[in-house]
Amino acid sequence: MKSVLNLRRLVMVLAILTGALGVGIGSANAKPSVVPWADKPVTPALLVSLQPKPLPATPPKTDAPPCTSSALQLEPAVGLQWMQNGGVAIRFRNTGKAACLLRGRPFVVATSPGHPSVVATKLGLAATGGEVADTPVGGTVSVDVSAPISCVSDPGGNEQGLPVYHGLVLVLPGGTERTVSGLKLSLPCGMAVTPFSMPKPTPTYAPYWLASLRPAIVLPSKVKAGATLVYEVTLRNPLSRPVSLSPCPAYIEHSSSDIKLEYQFNCSNVHAIAAHASVDFQMKMAIPDATPSGAMTVYWSVIGPNTIESRATVDVL
C-alpha cells in the first residue's frame, strides 16, 4: 500500500515540475517562436538576384541534312520590328519531307532600274535573337535584312532624293537565287544581312513555390505617430512539400499613409517552411511623426513575380 502511495506522490511531483518547466505533451503542435526582424533593407542588386532564373536551355539540334532549294518556299516579306529601321524579315518554309538545316547567310543585293545596286554588309547572329537550328517540316527559317533610317553619316535619316529599291536578290548557300519584290527601301544608311536563324524556344522556369504560401498579417490595435509599429506576419505552407526560402526572399510593406519600406526576411535560422506548417516573422515599420491620426491600412507582400499579399488596419494616435 505504501509503494502505491509513493508512486502516486511521485507522479504528482513530476506533473508539478512539468508545468513549472513548461514541458507539455504534444509539443509538436505548439506555435513556434517568432523569427525576429532583421534590419536588411533591399538593394537594387538584391532585387535582381531574387528574380527567377530560366532553366538551362537544351542545345538546338543541327544534325539535319542541308536544306535544298526545292524544299524552301519563299514567304511574303514582313517589316523588321527593329527601332529606327526600315528593313525586312524574309522567311523560308520547309516544304520538304524531313527536317533540314539552313546555315550561314545569303548574299543580298538591292536592285532598282537606273540605279546602282547596293550589296548588304554582314550582321551577327546576336542581332536576330535567334539560333542556328534544324528547321522542322512546315517550320520557317528567317533571315533579317537591316536598313537603318538613321546612322552616323546621316543622323537625321534624310531620304529625300534617294532612290527607292523595290527588290532584293538573295543568293542562298549552294548558289540558288531568290528574288523578293514589292519592297520600298530607300537605304539612307545602307543595309546589312544576318545569318539564317530559327526562333529560340520560350524560356522555361522551375516552379515558383513561394507563390503558394499564404500570408496573414497581425497588427496591434494602436500605434503612436513617431513610434515603430511592431507586428507579425505568418507564412503558411498549404502544400504537401516544403517551400524553400533560399535565396532568402524580400518583402514590401506600405500603408495608406504613404509609408513604403522594403526589407529582406531573416532567414539566418529558417531556410524552408515545412509542408502544412507555418512560420511567424516579426516585422517593423517606422511611423513618421507627421502621420495623420486615425485608421491606417498596412499592406504587406512578398516581392516576386506573383502577388502574395495580406493587409490589416491599425489606429494611429
ROBAKE-770914 format. One line per 10 residues: number of its first residue (from 1); their letters; for each residue x negated, y negated, z negated of N, C-alpha, C. Coordinates in pm, whole numbers, plus 50000, padded with zeros to 5 digits. Example, Ala and Ser with C-alpha at 12.3 -4.5 7.8 and 13.67 -1.06 7.14 Angstrom:
ROBAKE-770914
1) as) 48681 50569 49220 48770 50450 49220 48680 50330 49220  48715 50225 49292 48633 50106 49286 48710 49997 49213 .
end
This chain:
ROBAKE-770914
1) mksvlnlrrl) 49916 50121 50000 50000 50000 50000 49914 49875 50000  49800 49885 49919 49712 49769 49914 49650 49740 50050  49613 49848 50120 49550 49830 50251 49646 49762 50350  49772 49796 50342 49871 49733 50430 49883 49585 50400  49886 49550 50268 49895 49408 50230 49772 49331 50275  49656 49394 50257 49533 49328 50301 49531 49305 50451  49583 49402 50526 49589 49388 50670 49680 49273 50711  49795 49262 50641 49886 49152 50670 49822 49016 50641  49750 49008 50527 49683 48882 50490 49578 48845 50596  49506 48946 50646 49404 48921 50746 49466 48867 50875 .
11) vmvlailtga) 49580 48924 50915 49649 48876 51035 49693 48732 51020  49745 48697 50898 49791 48561 50873 49674 48463 50879  49560 48501 50821 49442 48414 50821 49394 48390 50964  49391 48497 51045 49349 48483 51183 49443 48393 51262  49572 48404 51233 49670 48319 51301 49648 48173 51268  49619 48146 51139 49595 48007 51097 49471 47952 51164  49363 48034 51166 49239 47991 51228 49256 47969 51378  49333 48057 51442 49357 48044 51586 49425 47912 51618  49525 47875 51540 49595 47749 51561 49505 47630 51536  49423 47641 51431 49335 47530 51397 49230 47507 51504 .
21) lgvgigsana) 49182 47616 51565 49078 47605 51666 49134 47577 51805  49264 47579 51819 49326 47551 51949 49314 47666 52045  49295 47788 51999 49285 47904 52086 49424 47964 52100  49473 47971 52224 49609 48019 52243 49615 48137 52336  49707 48225 52317 49727 48338 52406 49788 48285 52536  49738 48340 52648 49787 48293 52778 49730 48158 52816  49607 48129 52777 49545 48000 52806 49520 47980 52954  49531 48088 53033 49513 48074 53177 49617 47982 53238  49731 47968 53172 49837 47881 53223 49830 47740 53166  49731 47715 53081 49720 47582 53020 49675 47480 53124 .
31) kpsvvpwadk) 49714 47355 53108 49676 47250 53201 49528 47220 53187  49452 47222 53299 49309 47198 53289 49281 47053 53252  49160 47026 53207 49124 46890 53168 49119 46801 53291  49137 46671 53270 49139 46575 53379 48996 46547 53425  48976 46548 53555 48844 46516 53611 48824 46365 53598  48720 46321 53530 48702 46177 53509 48677 46101 53639  48716 45974 53638 48697 45887 53753 48549 45863 53777  48510 45848 53903 48372 45817 53939 48369 45687 54016  48277 45600 53979 48262 45470 54044 48179 45488 54171  48245 45538 54277 48175 45568 54403 48252 45503 54518 .
41) pvtpallvsl) 48233 45371 54538 48305 45303 54647 48270 45364 54783  48367 45362 54871 48350 45418 55005 48266 45323 55090  48175 45380 55169 48094 45304 55264 48132 45345 55407  48102 45259 55506 48131 45298 55645 48063 45430 55684  47940 45450 55637 47869 45574 55669 47941 45695 55611  47996 45679 55492 48069 45790 55429 48195 45823 55510  48266 45720 55554 48388 45744 55632 48356 45821 55760  48245 45787 55825 48206 45857 55947 48174 46003 55915  48105 46026 55803 48066 46162 55768 48186 46249 55732  48297 46187 55689 48415 46264 55649 48507 46297 55767 .
51) qpkplpatpp) 48481 46239 55882 48565 46268 55998 48546 46414 56040  48655 46485 56068 48641 46625 56113 48554 46635 56237  48466 46732 56237 48375 46753 56350 48427 46867 56438  48418 46850 56570 48465 46958 56659 48377 47081 56645  48437 47195 56666 48363 47320 56663 48270 47326 56784  48159 47399 56773 48068 47410 56888 48141 47463 57012  48117 47396 57122 48184 47435 57247 48117 47558 57308  48196 47641 57371 48143 47757 57442 48073 47710 57569  47949 47754 57594 47880 47711 57717 47962 47746 57840  47969 47655 57937 48051 47681 58057 47991 47795 58141 .
61) ktdappctss) 48077 47867 58210 48031 47973 58299 47982 47912 58431  47867 47956 58474 47810 47906 58601 47755 48022 58684  47819 48140 58670 47767 48258 58739 47850 48299 58860  47945 48216 58900 48026 48247 59018 47944 48220 59144  47979 48282 59255 47908 48254 59381 47935 48111 59428  47847 48055 59511 47868 47918 59560 48000 47905 59635  48063 47790 59620 48188 47765 59693 48159 47750 59842  48242 47812 59922 48230 47795 60067 48321 47682 60112  48285 47619 60222 48363 47507 60272 48507 47547 60302  48526 47670 60352 48661 47713 60389 48751 47731 60268 .
71) alqlepavgl) 48692 47746 60149 48772 47766 60028 48800 47636 59955  48750 47523 60007 48766 47394 59939 48864 47307 60015  48977 47278 59951 49080 47192 60011 49065 47051 59954  49047 46954 60043 49030 46815 60001 49164 46759 59953  49166 46707 59830 49287 46647 59774 49286 46495 59798  49403 46429 59793 49405 46282 59810 49319 46213 59703  49243 46114 59746 49157 46039 59653 49243 45954 59561  49195 45936 59440 49265 45851 59343 49167 45747 59290  49223 45635 59243 49139 45530 59189 49060 45576 59069  48936 45532 59061 48848 45570 58950 48886 45488 58826 .
81) qwmqnggvai) 48914 45557 58716 48960 45488 58595 48842 45441 58511  48755 45363 58574 48641 45304 58505 48661 45153 58499  48617 45091 58392 48632 44947 58378 48546 44874 58482  48602 44769 58539 48532 44686 58636 48477 44770 58752  48559 44861 58803 48512 44950 58908 48626 44978 59007  48594 44965 59136 48694 44989 59239 48671 45118 59314  48598 45211 59253 48565 45336 59318 48680 45435 59319  48648 45557 59365 48749 45661 59378 48697 45793 59323  48791 45875 59278 48762 46012 59236 48809 46104 59347  48722 46192 59391 48753 46283 59501 48753 46425 59446 .
91) rfrntgkaac) 48860 46500 59476 48874 46634 59420 48888 46736 59532  48829 46852 59507 48841 46966 59598 48905 47081 59521  49010 47139 59581 49078 47250 59517 49025 47383 59572  49001 47476 59481 48954 47608 59520 49073 47692 59567  49083 47711 59698 49192 47790 59755 49146 47932 59791  49026 47966 59744 48974 48099 59772 49039 48206 59686  48982 48326 59692 49038 48439 59619 48965 48467 59488  48861 48388 59460 48783 48409 59337 48723 48277 59293  48680 48272 59168 48612 48153 59118 48485 48129 59198  48446 48002 59210 48323 47968 59281 48256 47851 59211 .
101) llrgrpfvva) 48131 47826 59244 48053 47720 59179 48009 47619 59284  48046 47491 59262 48001 47381 59348 47904 47297 59265  47776 47312 59296 47672 47247 59216 47603 47138 59300  47548 47038 59231 47477 46930 59299 47569 46813 59328  47523 46725 59418 47606 46610 59456 47605 46596 59608  47716 46544 59661 47721 46527 59807 47643 46403 59850  47608 46401 59976 47553 46281 60038 47673 46200 60086  47688 46076 60039 47809 45997 60065 47771 45870 60141  47847 45843 60248 47826 45724 60329 47960 45655 60350  47963 45523 60327 48083 45443 60356 48071 45389 60499 .
111) tspghpsvva) 48178 45404 60573 48176 45361 60713 48287 45262 60742  48259 45172 60836 48359 45076 60883 48315 45027 61020  48406 45032 61119 48369 44991 61255 48313 44848 61259  48198 44831 61324 48139 44699 61341 48057 44654 61222  48043 44740 61120 47966 44701 61001 47864 44810 60969  47754 44772 60906 47652 44872 60872 47705 44970 60767  47665 45095 60778 47706 45196 60680 47636 45171 60547  47700 45212 60439 47643 45199 60305 47625 45339 60247  47502 45370 60207 47471 45502 60150 47478 45493 59998  47544 45589 59937 47559 45590 59790 47428 45630 59723 .
121) tklglaatgg) 47397 45560 59615 47285 45600 59531 47333 45708 59434  47245 45752 59345 47278 45865 59258 47315 45819 59117  47421 45880 59065 47461 45863 58924 47443 45996 58853  47418 45991 58721 47401 46114 58644 47534 46179 58609  47524 46303 58563 47644 46379 58523 47714 46314 58405  47638 46247 58318 47697 46187 58198 47805 46084 58232  47795 46023 58350 47894 45922 58389 48031 45982 58408  48038 46113 58435 48167 46176 58463 48241 46220 58337  48165 46246 58230 48228 46304 58112 48262 46450 58131  48218 46508 58243 48248 46648 58272 48126 46736 58257 .
131) evadtpvggt) 48133 46855 58316 48023 46950 58308 48019 47034 58434  47902 47091 58461 47889 47183 58574 47943 47318 58530  48042 47368 58603 48106 47494 58565 48174 47556 58686  48199 47685 58674 48273 47755 58780 48412 47693 58796  48459 47688 58921 48593 47639 58949 48685 47759 58968  48785 47775 58883 48875 47892 58897 48962 47879 59021  49022 47988 59059 49115 47985 59171 49230 47889 59139  49255 47796 59230 49360 47696 59208 49312 47574 59132  49192 47580 59074 49138 47467 58999 49074 47365 59090  49044 47247 59037 48983 47140 59116 48849 47101 59058 .
141) vsvdvsapis) 48754 47073 59145 48623 47022 59107 48614 46880 59161  48555 46790 59084 48559 46647 59117 48421 46590 59145  48420 46484 59223 48302 46401 59240 48351 46256 59237  48281 46173 59163 48321 46033 59147 48230 45943 59230  48291 45853 59305 48217 45754 59382 48241 45619 59316  48139 45567 59252 48149 45442 59178 48125 45324 59271  48212 45221 59258 48199 45098 59336 48221 44980 59243  48118 44941 59166 48135 44832 59069 48175 44702 59137  48261 44628 59069 48302 44498 59125 48226 44384 59059  48135 44418 58966 48052 44316 58902 47917 44378 58871 .
151) cvsdpggneq) 47810 44303 58895 47676 44354 58870 47582 44236 58850  47456 44263 58825 47358 44156 58801 47347 44065 58922  47343 44125 59040 47329 44044 59162 47456 43969 59198  47570 44015 59147 47699 43950 59176 47787 43959 59052  47753 43886 58945 47828 43899 58819 47974 43857 58831  48006 43774 58928 48144 43729 58943 48229 43823 59025  48166 43923 59087 48243 44017 59170 48307 43948 59289  48232 43860 59357 48287 43786 59470 48297 43878 59591  48420 43902 59641 48442 43990 59754 48472 43914 59883  48474 43782 59876 48507 43703 59995 48400 43720 60102 .
161) glpvyhglvl) 48443 43744 60223 48351 43757 60335 48286 43893 60347  48314 43983 60253 48254 44116 60259 48338 44208 60346  48273 44301 60417 48351 44397 60497 48427 44493 60409  48536 44545 60461 48617 44643 60391 48592 44779 60455  48557 44876 60372 48528 45010 60421 48650 45099 60395  48697 45161 60503 48820 45240 60493 48793 45390 60484  48669 45430 60496 48643 45574 60494 48511 45608 60428  48505 45727 60376 48383 45784 60319 48356 45918 60387  48232 45940 60423 48191 46069 60477 48107 46138 60370  48149 46258 60333 48079 46337 60233 48014 46457 60300 .
171) vlpggtertv) 47885 46474 60279 47815 46591 60327 47796 46685 60208  47867 46799 60210 47865 46893 60099 47739 46978 60103  47704 47041 59990 47594 47136 59991 47618 47242 60100  47521 47263 60186 47539 47355 60298 47556 47281 60429  47581 47147 60422 47585 47066 60543 47722 47035 60598  47830 47090 60540 47964 47063 60591 48006 46920 60559  48066 46852 60658 48112 46715 60637 48262 46713 60609  48301 46626 60519 48443 46597 60493 48461 46446 60493  48573 46401 60549 48599 46257 60558 48719 46220 60473  48701 46117 60391 48808 46062 60309 48846 45928 60372 .
181) sglklslpcg) 48969 45914 60417 49012 45792 60486 49124 45723 60409  49165 45606 60460 49273 45532 60397 49229 45453 60275  49099 45425 60263 49048 45352 60147 49032 45204 60180  49012 45125 60075 48982 44982 60090 48873 44946 59989  48749 44966 60031 48634 44942 59944 48555 44824 59998  48533 44722 59915 48456 44605 59959 48308 44618 59922  48276 44691 59818 48138 44724 59778 48049 44601 59756  48089 44507 59670 48003 44391 59644 47873 44429 59573  47875 44542 59504 47755 44586 59430 47709 44724 59476  47745 44761 59599 47707 44891 59650 47791 45002 59588 .
191) mavtpfsmpk) 47745 45126 59601 47818 45238 59543 47719 45347 59503  47767 45436 59417 47685 45546 59368 47775 45668 59351  47716 45787 59358 47793 45911 59353 47739 46001 59242  47832 46067 59172 47796 46158 59065 47780 46301 59119  47726 46392 59039 47730 46533 59077 47874 46585 59070  47898 46700 59134 48027 46767 59118 48041 46811 58972  48163 46803 58920 48183 46839 58779 48324 46892 58757  48335 46968 58650 48464 47017 58602 48496 46946 58471  48624 46923 58438 48657 46861 58308 48610 46950 58193  48560 46887 58091 48522 46963 57972 48648 47010 57898 .
201) ptptyapywl) 48644 47129 57837 48761 47174 57760 48790 47079 57644  48915 47072 57606 48953 46989 57491 48885 47041 57366  48823 46952 57287 48753 46998 57166 48850 47069 57071  48799 47169 57002 48878 47239 56900 48819 47211 56763  48904 47217 56662 48862 47184 56526 48904 47295 56431  48828 47308 56324 48866 47403 56219 48993 47352 56151  49074 47440 56093 49195 47394 56023 49162 47291 55916  49241 47185 55910 49220 47079 55811 49305 47110 55690  49254 47201 55607 49332 47250 55493 49362 47140 55391  49279 47036 55388 49301 46928 55291 49439 46866 55308 .
211) aslrpaivlp) 49491 46867 55430 49622 46807 55456 49736 46887 55393  49707 47008 55346 49810 47091 55284 49832 47057 55137  49740 46984 55077 49752 46952 54935 49871 46859 54912  49933 46873 54796 50049 46790 54759 50011 46701 54641  49999 46569 54664 49960 46480 54555 50080 46430 54476  50056 46401 54350 50158 46340 54264 50088 46239 54175  50130 46113 54183 50068 46007 54106 50148 45984 53979  50078 45968 53866 50143 45944 53736 50084 45816 53678  50170 45712 53665 50127 45582 53613 50179 45560 53472  50107 45479 53394 50167 45435 53267 50282 45340 53298 .
221) skvkagatlv) 50360 45311 53197 50476 45224 53222 50437 45079 53240  50327 45036 53176 50290 44894 53180 50140 44879 53195  50099 44762 53248 49958 44724 53255 49952 44572 53254  49850 44518 53190 49833 44373 53183 49752 44324 53302  49792 44209 53356 49711 44145 53460 49573 44114 53403  49470 44144 53478 49333 44126 53431 49274 44250 53368  49357 44352 53348 49309 44477 53288 49286 44581 53398  49245 44699 53357 49225 44810 53450 49337 44911 53434  49403 44941 53541 49509 45042 53541 49443 45180 53548  49461 45258 53444 49407 45394 53440 49524 45491 53455 .
231) yevtlrnpls) 49515 45578 53554 49626 45670 53580 49572 45802 53632  49660 45893 53665 49618 46025 53712 49686 46061 53843  49615 46139 53922 49672 46197 54044 49649 46347 54037  49757 46421 54051 49748 46567 54053 49752 46614 54198  49652 46694 54235 49649 46755 54367 49685 46902 54352  49799 46940 54412 49847 47078 54402 49825 47151 54534  49774 47271 54525 49749 47352 54643 49860 47457 54655  49950 47442 54753 50060 47538 54768 50021 47662 54850  49899 47664 54900 49857 47772 54989 49815 47897 54911  49805 48006 54981 49757 48131 54924 49608 48148 54946 .
241) rpvslspcpa) 49539 48038 54965 49395 48037 54982 49340 47910 54920  49215 47909 54877 49160 47787 54817 49140 47678 54922  49140 47554 54876 49113 47440 54963 48982 47377 54917  48885 47376 55005 48753 47325 54971 48754 47173 54958  48674 47122 54866 48652 46978 54851 48511 46944 54894  48460 47017 54989 48327 46992 55044 48338 46981 55195  48300 46865 55254 48245 46749 55185 48346 46682 55094  48296 46618 54991 48383 46556 54891 48466 46446 54956  48599 46456 54953 48684 46359 55024 48689 46224 54953  48754 46131 55019 48772 45996 54965 48920 45963 54965 .
251) yiehsssdik) 48955 45858 54892 49095 45818 54883 49106 45667 54886  49226 45621 54916 49254 45478 54918 49371 45452 54824  49359 45347 54748 49469 45305 54660 49497 45158 54689  49623 45127 54711 49661 44988 54734 49797 44965 54671  49832 44840 54660 49955 44808 54587 50036 44706 54663  50160 44688 54616 50248 44588 54674 50202 44447 54640  50099 44436 54554 50043 44305 54520 49911 44280 54592  49892 44350 54705 49776 44329 54793 49643 44370 54729  49646 44465 54641 49523 44524 54589 49489 44644 54678  49364 44653 54721 49323 44765 54806 49182 44809 54768 .
261) leyqfncsnv) 49169 44936 54733 49040 44992 54691 49020 45128 54756  48896 45161 54786 48863 45290 54846 48747 45352 54768  48767 45476 54723 48665 45546 54645 48654 45691 54690  48543 45752 54651 48525 45895 54674 48564 45970 54547  48618 46089 54563 48654 46173 54449 48529 46206 54366  48554 46246 54244 48447 46301 54160 48447 46453 54181  48358 46499 54267 48351 46642 54300 48231 46709 54235  48171 46642 54136 48049 46697 54077 48071 46833 54014  48190 46856 53958 48218 46985 53895 48337 47058 53957  48404 46993 54052 48519 47054 54118 48489 47060 54267 .
271) haiaahasvd) 48469 47180 54319 48430 47196 54458 48542 47255 54544  48649 47298 54479 48763 47355 54552 48883 47359 54459  49002 47366 54519 49125 47384 54442 49177 47522 54475  49187 47606 54374 49224 47746 54394 49366 47758 54450  49396 47874 54505 49529 47900 54559 49635 47883 54451  49743 47813 54486 49858 47790 54396 49814 47726 54263  49707 47649 54266 49659 47581 54146 49662 47430 54170  49633 47355 54066 49629 47210 54076 49515 47155 53993  49470 47035 54030 49364 46966 53958 49407 46823 53936  49387 46772 53813 49420 46635 53780 49295 46548 53788 .
281) fqmkmaipda) 49304 46438 53863 49193 46345 53878 49231 46212 53812  49140 46158 53735 49161 46025 53678 49133 45919 53784  49215 45814 53785 49199 45704 53879 49194 45572 53802  49129 45475 53863 49123 45342 53803 49144 45237 53910  49221 45135 53874 49246 45024 53966 49238 44894 53888  49146 44808 53926 49133 44678 53861 49249 44589 53903  49319 44533 53804 49433 44445 53831 49388 44300 53813  49381 44222 53920 49333 44083 53909 49419 44000 53813  49357 43896 53756 49429 43808 53663 49550 43743 53728  49539 43714 53857 49646 43640 53925 49758 43730 53976 .
291) tpsgamtvyw) 49756 43858 53940 49861 43948 53987 49996 43907 53930  50097 43889 54012 50229 43847 53962 50287 43950 53865  50359 43902 53766 50423 43992 53672 50545 44056 53738  50582 44171 53683 50696 44243 53737 50655 44377 53794  50749 44442 53859 50725 44577 53913 50624 44572 54027  50527 44661 54022 50425 44672 54127 50416 44819 54169  50429 44843 54299 50418 44979 54352 50273 45009 54388  50225 45122 54342 50089 45167 54374 50101 45282 54474  50031 45267 54584 50028 45369 54688 49891 45438 54685  49893 45569 54690 49767 45645 54683 49767 45749 54795 .
301) svigpnties) 49654 45761 54865 49647 45861 54972 49503 45903 54996  49487 46025 55045 49356 46076 55085 49322 46016 55220  49198 45976 55238 49153 45922 55366 49121 46039 55459  49189 46044 55572 49168 46153 55666 49263 46144 55783  49256 46240 55873 49341 46236 55992 49489 46259 55965  49523 46313 55849 49663 46337 55814 49698 46261 55687  49821 46214 55679 49864 46137 55563 49899 46229 55447  49827 46210 55336 49856 46282 55211 49878 46174 55108  50003 46138 55081 50033 46016 55007 50127 46041 54892  50111 45957 54789 50206 45953 54677 50215 45808 54630 .
311) ratvdvl) 50324 45775 54564 50342 45637 54515 50419 45638 54383  50402 45532 54309 50476 45515 54183 50476 45367 54148  50553 45329 54046 50570 45188 54010 50528 45165 53865  50465 45051 53842 50422 45011 53709 50462 44866 53687  50494 44828 53563 50526 44690 53530 50400 44613 53492  50376 44502 53562 50262 44416 53532 50307 44308 53435  50237 44298 53324 50272 44199 53221 50192 44071 53236 .
end
